[in-house]
Amino acid sequence: MNVTKEVITLPGTRSRPFSSAVRAGDLIFTSGHAGIRDAEGRELKTIEEQARRTFESLKATLEAAGATLDDVVKVTCFLGAQENFGKMNEVYLSFFKGELPARSTCITGLAVPGMLLEMECVAYRPKGE
């Protein structure tokens, strides 16, 4: 079986060395998303602010691929500090209702100074639905 790949690139992201997401058949794989600045460019310093902004970014990417957070089947969270786990979970649960996707959470170093978390997801949405 030959699966066609469709690259999803959001406005303003072409200079990055990766795609915002890639659709492969009925699956959509997002790149890691973070929320260190709000829509006006102000720095976000708390885990709650960054988590909300990260979800807003993920939602926009999924919408560009024809999906929603309801289509997410797997989330991977990368946290810079263990103490942010509980507060990140509170924000996480405000974005997912009902049955929750599978998830992994890793405590790790992050690539950008000031970044407290990064998330990526996999969504299942048959094309054309």
Order of alpha helices (4+ residues) and beta strands (2+ residues): beta-beta-beta-alpha-beta-alpha-beta-beta
